[in-house]
């Protein structure tokens, strides 16, 4: 069984999530990335990585969005480092969050079954 994260680590994860969301809204000028939102952030204990899951309600090229966000990762890390009083900041890795797509698919299927 996996141990739950300490309250301090959860608070740190929440702080990174909140600040990264603000940075993404404020600093991104790429038109392809304007509709992108941060859905969740997971800190990995072993490798010092922060997996940032993103999604868009607009139709976009998911791979290209993730590629562009990962290119912007040093900028986000620099801004987070200035805002958070930690010696070491985890490396940001962006991934596409397809959980919302799966949820919409399940809801659509349930609605079709209800209407049938």
N, C-alpha and C positions, 0 to 999 in steps of 0.2 A: 504494500500500500504506500502511495506517495505521500510524504509529509506535506502539510499545507505551508504556505509561505508565512514568514513572520510578519507581524503588523508593520514593522519598519520597512520591510521589502515591498509590501503591498502599497504602503503610502508613497514610497519612492516610485513605484510603477505608475501609480495614479498621477503623481506630479509630472512624470515624463509624458504620459498620455495627454494630460491637459495642456502642457506647454507645446508639445509637438502639434497638437490640433490647432492651437493658436498660430504657430509658425506656418503651418500649411495654408491656413486661411489668409495670412498676412503677406507672406513672402513669395508665393508662387505666382509667376507671371506667364507661365506656359499655358496657352489656351487649352491644350489637351488635358491639363491637370486641374483646371478650375473646378470641375464638378466632383473631384475626388475627396472622399472623407475617410478619416481614420476610424475604423470600426472597433479595433481592440489592439492591445499591446501586451505582449508576453515577454517577461524577462526570463532568460535561461540562466540557471545557477552555474552550470558547469563552464561554459565558454565565454561568458560575459557578453552575450548578444541580446539585443532587444528586437524581437520580431514584431514589426508593425504591420498589421493587416489593414488593407485599404479596399474601398469599394466605391462604385459610382452608380447612381441611378440612371445616368445617361449612357447610351451605347458608346463604348470606347474600346480601343485595342488594349486589352488587359496587359499583355506582355510588354508592350511599348510603354504603358504608364508605369509599370513596376520598374522597367529599365531606367526611365527618366528620373523616377523618385530615388532609386539607388544611386544615380549620378549626383543628385542633390544631397545625399546623405552627409557628406562632410560639412556642408553649410548648416544643416540642421544640428549636427553634433556640436559644431562651434557655438551656435546660439544656445543650445541646451547647456553646454559647459559654462557659459557666462551666467546663465540663470540659476543653475543648481550648484550648491556648495559641496561638490564631491570631488575627490581626487581622481577617480577613474569613472568614466562614463561608458556604458556598454555600447558596442558597435551596433548601429542601426541597420537592420535588414528589412526591406519592404517586401511584402508578399500580397498577392491578391486574395481577398476573402470571398470564397465562393459559397460560404454558408448561407448568405442571404439569398443567392440564386436558388439553392436547394430548398430553402424554406418557401420561397415563392412558388416553386414547382409543386411542392406538397400541398400548399393552399389551393393552387389552381386545380389540382387533381381532386381534392376534396369538394371544391365547388362544382366541378363537372359531375361528380358522383351524386351530389345533392340535387342538381338540376335534372339529372336523368330520370 
